[in-house]
Amino acid sequence: MDISLINSYNEQDSSCHRIDARAKFIFTLLFILCIILTPPDNWSAYIAYFITIISLISLARLPGRYVLKRSLIVMPFVLMLAIFIPFFKEGEIAGSYNIRSWNLTVTYDGIQVMTNLLIKAWLSMLGLIWLTSTTKTNDLFHALGRLHLPQVLVMILSFMYRYIFVIIDEMMRMKQARDSRNFGGGKLWQLRTIGNMIGTLFIRSYERSERVYAAMISRGFDGQTRTLDNLNFRRSDIFFIITLVIILAAINIVNLLVLN
């Protein structure tokens, strides 16, 4: 699998790409926290967050179609969770539906909560897309380590990223071998074959991890990841993080004053 299929734009050169990875990670974390803590009926704040992240995406010169496509990938999974909220949230009834012996009622409060959840998830995804599309993956993991996140967690994420491509290639080879043997039969036979493939893939992944671990230990691995690139905060990085923190604070302060 080609890595560029996932990281298509993080090798570009723009003002956002040149910012220190730690500054971008801190801003993205604060951006998502502000979105999560925003009250459900505060639509002006959501519009302000959208303008902020779209401005950063434009500065990074990321194609709108690429950003939209990636941001909508996760939305079906969020919708699967949010779709039931209008039916279980108490409040003023917006409509009632009879499905055989079931009486389903939809409330206005439930619709508001569902809409709020979808908007928050989409804005958060835009922030994460901007972060991952403007930061090299190794720099991002290095930044997480420099920010003193648990070393084990950073190590697991870095290995997951490095070997997900190997596992996908292994899966594609197994699929090709299956298709070359005229994969057919009934649904039960197909499910059995797919189950055997999943089990085989798990065993191969486990055995590969054992070999990789043994190779790392034999080369003196001590749990620390060392890179040739050093992260250094520059004046532009400090200016970036201060400016955007002020913008986020101003959005929340203005909306608090308006609500009060």
N, C-alpha and C positions, 0 to 999 in steps of 0.2 A: 504494500500500500504506500502511495506517495504521501510523504508528510505534508507537502504543500497543499494537499486537499483540505487539511485542517487549518494550517497556518499560511493562508494565502497572502496576507498583507502585513505581517509583522516584521518583514525584512525591508519595508519601504523606509523612505527618509522624509520625515515631516517634523514640525515643531512638537507634536505629541509623541512621536517615536523617540525623539532625543531626550525626553524627560526621564529622570531616574525612575526605575521600576518601583522603588519604595514609595515615592511620592504618588505615583499613579495608583498603587494598591491602597494606600491610606485614603486617597480621595474616593476611590470606588467603594471602599468599606463605609465611609461616612455617607456617601451618596445613597447607598442601599439602606443604611440605618435611618436616614432622614425620611426616605420613602415609606419604610415600614411604620414609622412612628407618626406619619401624617394621618389626621382624622379622616374618616371615610367621606365626609361631605365637603372637604376642602379642595375643590376642583381647581382653584387658582394656583394652589401649590403644585399640583400635578402638571399643570401647563408650564409653570416656571421650571420644574425639573426637566420636562421634555425639551424645552428650549435650550436649557443648559447642556444636556447630553447631546442633542443634535448639533449644537455649535461645536462641541469637541469632536464629534464624528466628522463634521465638515473640515475642521482644522487638520484632522488626520488623513483627509482625502480618501475616506472609505466609501466605496460605491453604495448608494442607497439601496439598490436591489440586493446586494450581498448582505447588508445589515438587516434588511427586512426579512429576507429568507431565513437567516440564522436565528433571528429573534422569534420567529413563528414556529420554529421546530419544537420548542418546549411547551408552547401554549396548549396543544391538545392534552398533554398530561395534566396541566394545571386545570384545564376545563373539566377533565374527568372528575377532579376533586370538587370544583366549584359548582358544578351543575346541580348538585343535590342540595346546596344551601338554601335556595328559595323555597324548597319544599319542607324544610325542617326548622327554619328560622321563624320564631314567633313574631307576630305583628299584624298590621292591617292587611287584610286579605285582598290581593290583587285579582285573583281568579281561582276558580274551583273546577276540577276536571274529574270525571268519573270514568275509570278504566276497569270494566267488569265490576268486581266487588270492592275495588280500591277507590277511595275518595282522596284525591290529591289537591292540596291548596297551595297556592303561590302567594307569598307576602311581599309587600313593597320593601320591607327591611331586608329580606333575604335577597331580593334582586340587587339592592344597593350594596350589600356585602359581597355578592358574587362579582359585580362590576368592579368594585374596589379591589378585590383580590386579583382579578385579571389585569387591571391597570398597573398595580404594584409589581406584579410578576413581569409584565412586559417592560416597564421602565428599568427594573433591576437587570433584566436580560440585556437591555441596551447598554447599561453600564459595564456589564461583564464582557460584552462583545467588544466595546471600545478598549477595555483593558487588555484582553487577550490578542486583539488585532494590532495593537501598537507596542506590544512588549514581546520580546523573544522569550520562549518558554524557559530556557535555561536561566535567563536573567530574572524571570519571575520567581523561579524556585530559589535562586540565590538571594533575592530580596526577602522572601519569606523567612529564610534562615537568618538573614541579618536583622530582621525585625523580631528575632527570638521566638518564633513559633516553635512548637515542639519538634525536635529534630527527627523523631520517628515519623511524625505525620508528613513532614516535608520529604523525607526519604521515600515513604510509601507512594506519595503523589508523583515524585520524579520517576520512580521505577514503573509505576502504572503508565505514565505517559510514554516512556521509552519502549516498553514492551507491548503496548496495545497494538502497535503496528505489526509486530512479529506474530501476535496471536491472530490478528485479522488475516495476515498472509497465510498462516497455517490453516485457518478455517476455509479460506478460498481454495486452497489446494485440495482439502478434503471434499469440498463441494464439487470441484472439477472431477475428482476421482469418482464421486458418486454419480454425477451426470454421465460420465463416460461409460458407466456400467448400466446405462438405460434405467434410471431411477423411475419406477412406476409402481404398479400394484394398487391395492386399496388404501384407504385412509389409515387404517390400523397399521398396515405394513410401512407406510411412509412415516407415521409417528414413531414407530419402533426404530426405523433407520435413523431418523433425526435424533432420537434419544441416545442411540449408540454413538452418534457423532459427537454429541455434547459430552458424553462420558469420556470418550477418547480424547477430546480436546482438553478436558480438565486434567486427565492423567498426564498428557504431554506437557501441559503448562506447569504442572507440579514438578515433573521430572526436570524440566528446563530450569525452573527456579532453584532446584537443588544444585544443578551443575553450575549455574551462575554464582550462587552463594559460595560454593567450593572454590571456584576460580577467583572470586574476590578475596576470600580469606587467604588463599595461597599467595596473593599479591600484596598482602599486608593491609587490607582494608580495616580501618579503625572506627568506622561509623561517621566520618567526616567527609563531606564532598568538597573538593578543592577545584577551583576554576582559575583560569588565567585572567579573566575580566574582573576588575575591581569596581564596585559601585561607589561613586563619589557624588555627594550633594553639591550642586553648583548654585550660583545665585538665581539662575533661571528656574531651577527646581524649587527653591524656597519661595520665589515669587509666585510660581504656579500653585503650589499647595496653599499658600496664604490667600491668594486671590479667590480660589474656588471655595475655600472654607468660609471666607467672608460672604461669598454669594449664597452658599447654603444657609448660613446664619441669617442673612438678610431675608431670604425667602421665608424662613420660619418665623422671624420676628414680625415681619409685615403681616403675615397671615394670622398670627396671634393677636395683633392689634386690631385687625379687621374683624376677627371673630368675637373679640371682647367689646 
